[in-house]
Structures are given as structure tokens and as C-alpha cells.
């Protein structure tokens, strides 16, 4: 397959208001890299992500906030990133509508620096 340059800001559709789209960019045996576009989205009340793997996530565009199950809210601006060790219960508390939030997420067995 020939090499192609793609742009993370134009490579996927924009979701309807209140939703998000996840797009796998690359994956391997121990890692999964995805682009997530969230438009005025929040994880439904009472639902939590509780993943068996670590996640490193960066907000590239828009605004967002993550909520941890201990009650902490992490407001995020473009360029902010967070390392979530496996089984860190979290949810998306809110994301911007215009522009939609664009995330880069790396899942796997990771070590934070």
C-alpha cells in the first residue's frame, strides 16, 4: 500500500449534535490509536468507562471535560492530555458543539512519563 498523508481534522465526518464518532487510525497487538469527534456529547448519566487497558488521550480541538468517579472534573483545552491507567472509571462530562471536540486516544499497555 502506498504511503498517504492524511489530516486528523478532515479525515472523518462530523457527528450529529449530542453524539460522537470514533475512527481507528492504527492498531496492533498491544496498541489501538483512534480519533474521536464529539459534538455537544456527554456520556449518559450513570455510565462509566472502566477499561481493562491504559488510555492516553489528548484534546486537539474544541473544549471538553472528563469526570472521574471520585467527583473530580478535568476541564480540557486544546493541547491538554491525560493518562488514564486501566480501570480508572471516567466519563465525558461535556464537549463543545462548535467546534466539535477532536480527540486523539491511544489505548494499550502504556507507561506515563
C-alpha angles and dihedrals in degrees: 000000000000117000115260132192113223132181120232091213097054105030100092143035125268112249124233116266110287095022141086139214124216121202124186109227098178138346140183140169094290105018139056122188120194142173115222124194113194122185115193086326132157130175107256114268112274094018121114136184108236105172129188090221138055120262130204112192132181128190108226102175138010126012132291144162131213123206122210121208090247088067098257115140117207110202110203133202127185109296095027116124137180135196113222113193117216113288094019098144109224142150138194105259096187144336133196122263100207109058099019114230113261116200135186111209128187117193127189142072100328140164121218119226 
